[in-house]
Amino acid sequence: MHKSNWQAWLFLLPATLLFLIFFYRPLIENLYLSFFQWNMISPTMKFVGITNYHSIFVSAELLKIFFNTIFLVFILLILNFVLPYIYSYILGHLITKMQSFYRSALFLPSTISLAVASIIFLWFYNPIAGPLSIILNSIGLESPRWFKEDGLVIIAIATIIAWKSFGYNLIVMLAAMVAVPKELIEAAKLENASNWIIFKRIILPMTSPTALYVFTITVVFGLQYMLVPVNMITQGGPNQGSSNLVYIVYQYAFVFFQTGKSAAFAVLTMIFYVVILVAKYKFIDKKVHYEN
Amino acid sequence: MRKSSKVIALLCAGLMALSLMGCGGAQKQVKSTGGKVQIQYWHVAAESFGGATVKELVADFNKSHPNIEVVAKYNPDMYKGLTQNLQAAIAAGKSPDVVQMGWSYLNYAADNFKYTDIASVIAKEEPKDKDFFTKNFLPNVLALAQTDNGKQIGVPYSISVPVLFINPELFAKAGLDPQKPPKTWQEVAAAAKQIKEKTGDVGFFMQEYADNWAQQAIIESNGGTMLKKVDGKVKAGFDTPEAAAAYQLLADMVENGSGLHATNEEGFQAFLSGKVGMVCTTIGKRANFEKSAKFPVMVARFPVFQGKPLKVPAGGNFLMMFSKDAAKQKAAWEFIKYLESPEAMSKWSTGTGYLPPIKNIETRSTVFKELVKNNKNVQVALSSMPSLVKWASFPGTNGLQAEQLLIDARDIILSGKDSAANVLKQTADKVNSLL
């Protein structure tokens, strides 16, 4: 074992180097930047200690943005995790006809770029001339101003992200669903188990590793995909109604050019992610059933 | 087995090293080719916003100047996007040579970017052009590209003014005469209400870009100001009854349903599909609107308040130079002179809708003369040139955030959550703590 150690290190080296250079070094540099006042081009960086953190914690925007983030993640989990889960169960085990049609029809939107999807939805939600407002008008309702109301704007943005990632999540979930051995289900059916019992006792545990993966990418990718529609349609508005922990980092760095405050927000965002990851490890990982 | 895996590992490591080296080497090649001076021109003209004209102008210049090669680069997201890219480029030590800078970034650029002083380039390289500025521009136009202390940091290039675009078909349907567009804001509000009541469609939309340009026009036309100077320091000046009254007029229209509060693109979409009677936005959209609308778009002057003078902030951009070495500075100056020539200017104006800033262009270019003669919309826009004022530009490192606070204020006021007077007061306090 000891003899071949150097080989193991050699194999690890490329990945380790990449990680150190492109992941950990920027993290440390970001932490360093968060103690300065700087606009990326000024020759002098002014050391300001924890002023950046202090100004974030005393401002009203932190709380608003924090709850916006939680709300966005919550909606994304419903649209991109719970729904694909149910759909994939239906597609994999309950429907027998036209399976491939449903699969491709539901996957198709994932192939369209987010920028295009944003433009399509901007038209779709148009409160005066959009198709949704025409439908609402025909049943006597007035279309809300989707991108100009608190709360609604986050739901509208979430549907754009959902359009993009629903299909991929569905296909991944479906692969796990059809991998559940048919014999188990057949045996359960012989015992007169209902669809619900089959779902709860067989499907749920057998697909849990994949479900955990889909859960994680829903949160992580969702908060990345968010940048395109938010930047194109609302720029964080109305009055920061669609801003969140990730967008605010971008806004302070590349719109306001306040690198220090942006870095401080980035540190807080990282802490937020770490808390989520620890929670996931503590409460969810243990319940997941891995076959080997 | 062992051996082969070692070989593969080494190969992988080697490949990685090679590819990393490749990354570093590729960037060096872009420099000058064959004795030509290559300069970079950064612009914001998307395909729907004069992009084809930029290509035409650059190709034309490159053909007539065999020793210079201009490379044009489009920057998405208008002046905000360009300023962001410029800041990143300067941070990386690779600044472009000529850029289109938005008027509202004037103070920010002067305070933060190491730009090249064009006057000293002229004095050093082309003394014969020393009268260029006074010969080509009116003093009030030239002053647009000057900082508060009178320093000329660039050359005026594109001018836009806010105007009222009108859908004459919707006007007629509501029993209004499109030939007599509203002249005051009270008339706008009344016309909007009439359109809403008679046709069910929305009467009015004012642009909601990520800036406060059009809102500044209505505030200043009612006698308000955006900025004021207290003991030599710039402070927020928009917490006055005049500013609040102007903003409240817009909010009341939204409140009673005759005005629209939506994202900018939504407002334009609705107007182009014939669902909005009037849109207040930049004349720079003229060519695009005339082409995309299903109805003959009409332009009216930016309305006034009864008995008060019209004040419209100049939109558009000026040209700044960032070249460092003498050969590039000379080439960049040559290119700027070309862009400011009456012929090039006429093409630019035709392709976009921007108004040319140079003096007496009607007599100097037959193309422009024809354009003005045949397009009544251009005449209307030109008629508000004497009322040009500066686009308020917040100074200092937090200036860009101050601009955002006003955009947030706009959302609160127009959604009717609070009165304009209250919101403007709170925003002024926040802005003052930033400046």
Boltz contact constraints between the chains, C-beta under 6 A:
constraints:
  - contact:
      token1: [A, 10]
      token2: [B, 9]
      max_distance: 6.0
  - contact:
      token1: [A, 11]
      token2: [B, 9]
      max_distance: 6.0
  - contact:
      token1: [A, 14]
      token2: [B, 16]
      max_distance: 6.0
  - contact:
      token1: [A, 39]
      token2: [B, 397]
      max_distance: 6.0
  - contact:
      token1: [A, 40]
      token2: [B, 87]
      max_distance: 6.0
  - contact:
      token1: [A, 40]
      token2: [B, 91]
      max_distance: 6.0
  - contact:
      token1: [A, 41]
      token2: [B, 87]
      max_distance: 6.0
  - contact:
      token1: [A, 41]
      token2: [B, 90]
      max_distance: 6.0
  - contact:
      token1: [A, 41]
      token2: [B, 91]
      max_distance: 6.0
  - contact:
      token1: [A, 122]
      token2: [B, 265]
      max_distance: 6.0
  - contact:
      token1: [A, 126]
      token2: [B, 266]
      max_distance: 6.0
  - contact:
      token1: [A, 126]
      token2: [B, 269]
      max_distance: 6.0
  - contact:
      token1: [A, 127]
      token2: [B, 262]
      max_distance: 6.0
  - contact:
      token1: [A, 128]
      token2: [B, 202]
      max_distance: 6.0
  - contact:
      token1: [A, 128]
      token2: [B, 270]
      max_distance: 6.0
  - contact:
      token1: [A, 128]
      token2: [B, 275]
      max_distance: 6.0
  - contact:
      token1: [A, 129]
      token2: [B, 269]
      max_distance: 6.0
  - contact:
      token1: [A, 129]
      token2: [B, 270]
      max_distance: 6.0
  - contact:
      token1: [A, 129]
      token2: [B, 273]
      max_distance: 6.0
  - contact:
      token1: [A, 129]
      token2: [B, 275]
      max_distance: 6.0
  - contact:
      token1: [A, 145]
      token2: [B, 262]
      max_distance: 6.0
  - contact:
      token1: [A, 147]
      token2: [B, 263]
      max_distance: 6.0
  - contact:
      token1: [A, 148]
      token2: [B, 261]
      max_distance: 6.0
  - contact:
      token1: [A, 233]
      token2: [B, 263]
      max_distance: 6.0
  - contact:
      token1: [A, 235]
      token2: [B, 210]
      max_distance: 6.0
  - contact:
      token1: [A, 237]
      token2: [B, 411]
      max_distance: 6.0
  - contact:
      token1: [A, 238]
      token2: [B, 411]
      max_distance: 6.0
  - contact:
      token1: [A, 239]
      token2: [B, 408]
      max_distance: 6.0
  - contact:
      token1: [A, 239]
      token2: [B, 411]
      max_distance: 6.0
  - contact:
      token1: [A, 239]
      token2: [B, 412]
      max_distance: 6.0
  - contact:
      token1: [A, 254]
      token2: [B, 84]
      max_distance: 6.0
  - contact:
      token1: [A, 256]
      token2: [B, 400]
      max_distance: 6.0
  - contact:
      token1: [A, 256]
      token2: [B, 401]
      max_distance: 6.0
